[in-house]
């Protein structure tokens, strides 16, 4: 592979390898089913195999890598069962978060939501599509903080990361961002109006945006999905 990557100070080798591979997988530079070599990654980073092995383990725990004895490690294919499970868990957690956010939102919380939305709208105006992923995470983190359930964000982030690759295979960011920001605006308005039912309704509609993407990708890119005999 390429020349050794420079590692930043105050970070472990495992952190740097994990972050690099995590981004490569989520951005689909490494696609479902692609093989990954411990030796190649170790050479690229100029390290021994142990930190690579540890980074692989962390990625496997996120269902992003498939590690099997005596077989090549590969980028994990999508599992319809795991997608359904992940979305079920996320919907349950976010429903509670949205309910509490609508109940607890105060002036400070409303300002926090407005600031988050302003950043998203600025990104659209400036066509800064690459930053939207981070801004999306920040919006959902703000919801958890307003709900006084910051711990829920860890669950949401974990489950969200499992399907983010599907988002990359769907509509382009240019097409997707305005629709998602409109969803965020509807959610924020309901929360500021202290209307938990509307907040949950808009939140679940937001999550359902992925339904057509999943259906389309499973039909057109079947090799990206696990099969029963694997």
C-alpha positions as CSV (number, residue, x, y, z in Angstrom):
1,X,0.0,0.0,0.0
2,X,1.1,3.6,0.2
3,X,3.8,5.2,2.3
4,X,3.6,5.2,6.1
5,X,1.0,7.6,7.5
6,X,2.1,10.2,10.0
7,X,0.5,9.8,13.4
8,X,-0.4,12.7,15.6
9,X,0.9,13.2,19.1
10,X,-1.1,12.1,22.1
11,X,-2.8,9.3,20.1
12,X,-2.1,5.6,20.1
13,X,-1.3,3.6,17.0
14,X,-4.5,1.8,17.5
15,X,-6.5,5.1,17.5
16,X,-5.0,6.2,14.3
17,X,-5.4,2.9,12.5
18,X,-9.0,2.6,13.7
19,X,-9.9,6.2,12.7
20,X,-8.3,5.7,9.2
21,X,-10.1,2.4,8.5
22,X,-13.4,3.6,10.0
23,X,-13.4,6.5,7.6
24,X,-12.4,4.3,4.6
25,X,-15.2,1.9,5.4
26,X,-17.9,4.5,6.0
27,X,-16.9,6.5,2.9
28,X,-17.0,3.3,0.9
29,X,-13.4,3.6,-0.2
30,X,-13.4,0.1,1.3
31,X,-16.5,-1.6,0.1
32,X,-18.5,-4.5,1.6
33,X,-16.7,-7.7,0.9
34,X,-13.3,-6.1,0.3
35,X,-10.3,-8.0,1.9
36,X,-8.0,-6.2,4.3
37,X,-4.5,-7.4,5.2
38,X,-3.0,-7.0,8.7
39,X,0.5,-7.0,7.1
40,X,-0.4,-4.3,4.5
41,X,-2.0,-2.0,7.1
42,X,1.0,-2.5,9.5
43,X,3.4,-1.6,6.7
44,X,1.4,1.5,5.7
45,X,1.5,2.8,9.3
46,X,5.0,1.6,10.0
47,X,3.9,-0.5,13.1
48,X,3.8,-4.0,14.2
49,X,0.7,-6.2,13.6
50,X,-0.6,-5.9,17.2
51,X,-2.0,-2.4,17.0
52,X,-3.6,-3.3,13.7
53,X,-5.1,-6.4,15.2
54,X,-6.5,-4.3,18.1
55,X,-8.0,-1.8,15.6
56,X,-9.5,-4.6,13.6
57,X,-11.1,-5.9,16.8
58,X,-12.7,-2.5,17.5
59,X,-14.1,-2.3,14.0
60,X,-15.4,-5.8,14.3
61,X,-17.2,-4.8,17.5
62,X,-19.0,-2.2,15.4
63,X,-20.0,-4.8,12.8
64,X,-17.7,-3.1,10.2
65,X,-15.2,-5.9,9.8
66,X,-15.6,-9.7,9.7
67,X,-12.7,-11.6,11.3
68,X,-12.6,-15.3,10.8
69,X,-9.8,-17.8,11.8
70,X,-7.7,-18.9,8.9
71,X,-9.5,-16.7,6.5
72,X,-8.9,-13.2,5.2
73,X,-10.4,-10.3,7.2
74,X,-13.0,-8.5,5.1
75,X,-15.2,-5.4,5.3
76,X,-18.5,-6.7,6.6
77,X,-21.4,-7.0,4.2
78,X,-24.7,-5.6,5.2
79,X,-27.0,-7.9,7.2
80,X,-30.8,-7.2,6.8
81,X,-31.3,-8.7,10.2
82,X,-28.7,-6.4,11.8
83,X,-30.1,-3.4,9.9
84,X,-33.5,-4.1,11.2
85,X,-32.2,-4.6,14.7
86,X,-30.1,-1.4,14.6
87,X,-33.0,0.7,13.4
88,X,-35.4,-0.8,16.0
89,X,-33.0,0.1,18.8
90,X,-32.4,3.6,17.5
91,X,-36.1,4.3,17.0
92,X,-36.9,3.2,20.5
93,X,-34.1,5.3,22.0
94,X,-34.7,8.4,19.9
95,X,-38.4,8.3,20.6
96,X,-37.7,8.7,24.3
97,X,-35.1,11.3,23.7
98,X,-37.5,13.4,21.5
99,X,-40.2,13.0,24.1
100,X,-37.9,14.3,26.9
101,X,-36.4,17.0,24.8
102,X,-39.9,18.4,24.1
103,X,-40.7,18.3,27.8
104,X,-37.4,19.8,29.0
105,X,-36.5,22.3,26.2
106,X,-35.8,25.8,27.6
107,X,-34.5,29.0,26.1
108,X,-31.0,27.7,26.1
109,X,-32.0,24.4,24.5
110,X,-33.9,26.3,21.8
111,X,-30.9,28.4,21.0
112,X,-28.7,25.3,20.8
113,X,-31.1,23.8,18.2
114,X,-31.2,27.0,16.2
115,X,-27.4,27.2,16.2
116,X,-27.1,23.7,15.0
117,X,-29.7,24.3,12.2
118,X,-27.9,27.5,11.2
119,X,-24.7,25.5,10.7
120,X,-26.5,23.0,8.6
121,X,-28.2,25.6,6.4
122,X,-24.8,27.4,6.0
123,X,-23.3,24.1,4.8
124,X,-26.0,23.8,2.2
125,X,-25.6,27.4,1.0
126,X,-21.8,27.0,0.8
127,X,-22.1,23.5,-0.8
128,X,-20.0,22.2,2.0
129,X,-21.4,18.7,1.7
130,X,-18.5,16.9,3.3
131,X,-19.2,18.5,6.7
132,X,-22.8,17.5,6.9
133,X,-22.1,14.1,8.5
134,X,-20.5,15.8,11.5
135,X,-23.2,18.4,11.7
136,X,-25.9,15.7,11.6
137,X,-24.2,14.0,14.6
138,X,-24.0,17.3,16.5
139,X,-27.8,17.8,16.0
140,X,-28.6,14.5,17.5
141,X,-26.2,15.0,20.3
142,X,-27.9,18.4,21.1
143,X,-31.2,16.6,21.3
144,X,-29.8,14.2,23.8
145,X,-28.3,17.0,25.9
146,X,-31.6,18.9,25.9
147,X,-33.4,15.7,26.9
148,X,-30.9,15.4,29.8
149,X,-29.9,12.0,28.4
150,X,-26.5,12.6,27.0
151,X,-25.8,8.9,27.6
152,X,-28.3,8.0,25.0
153,X,-26.1,9.6,22.3
154,X,-23.6,6.8,22.7
155,X,-26.3,4.3,21.7
156,X,-27.6,6.5,18.9
157,X,-24.1,7.0,17.5
158,X,-23.3,3.3,17.6
159,X,-26.5,2.3,15.9
160,X,-26.2,5.1,13.4
161,X,-22.7,4.2,12.4
162,X,-23.9,0.7,11.4
163,X,-26.1,2.1,8.6
164,X,-24.2,5.2,7.6
165,X,-22.6,3.2,4.7
166,X,-26.1,2.7,3.3
167,X,-26.6,6.4,3.3
168,X,-23.5,6.8,1.2
169,X,-25.0,4.5,-1.4
170,X,-28.2,6.3,-1.6
171,X,-29.0,9.8,-2.8
172,X,-26.0,12.1,-3.3
173,X,-25.3,14.5,-0.4
174,X,-26.5,17.4,-2.7
175,X,-29.9,15.8,-3.0
176,X,-30.2,14.4,0.5
177,X,-29.1,17.4,2.6
178,X,-32.0,19.8,2.0
179,X,-34.5,17.1,2.8
180,X,-32.7,16.0,6.0
181,X,-32.3,19.6,7.2
182,X,-36.0,20.2,6.6
183,X,-36.7,17.1,8.8
184,X,-34.3,18.5,11.5
185,X,-36.2,21.9,11.3
186,X,-39.6,20.2,11.8
187,X,-38.2,18.2,14.8
188,X,-36.7,21.3,16.4
189,X,-39.9,23.3,15.9
190,X,-41.9,20.6,17.6
191,X,-39.5,20.4,20.5
192,X,-39.5,24.2,21.0
193,X,-43.3,24.1,20.9
194,X,-43.1,21.4,23.7
195,X,-45.1,19.0,21.5
196,X,-43.6,15.5,22.1
197,X,-46.1,13.7,19.8
198,X,-45.1,15.8,16.9
199,X,-41.4,15.6,17.7
200,X,-41.7,11.8,17.7
201,X,-43.7,11.8,14.5
202,X,-41.2,13.9,12.7
203,X,-38.3,12.0,14.2
204,X,-39.6,8.6,13.0
205,X,-40.3,10.1,9.5
206,X,-36.7,11.2,9.5
207,X,-35.5,7.7,10.2
208,X,-37.8,6.2,7.6
209,X,-35.9,8.1,4.8
210,X,-33.6,5.2,4.6
211,X,-36.3,2.6,3.7
212,X,-36.2,3.2,-0.1
213,X,-32.4,3.3,-0.1
214,X,-32.3,-0.1,1.6
215,X,-34.8,-1.6,-0.8
216,X,-33.0,-0.2,-3.8
217,X,-29.5,-1.2,-2.7
218,X,-30.5,-4.7,-1.7
219,X,-31.9,-5.2,-5.3
220,X,-29.1,-3.6,-7.3
221,X,-26.1,-4.5,-5.2
222,X,-26.9,-7.9,-3.8
223,X,-23.2,-8.7,-3.4
224,X,-23.0,-6.1,-0.6
225,X,-25.4,-8.1,1.6
226,X,-24.8,-11.3,3.6
227,X,-26.5,-14.5,2.5
228,X,-27.7,-17.3,4.7
229,X,-24.9,-19.7,3.5
230,X,-22.1,-17.3,4.5
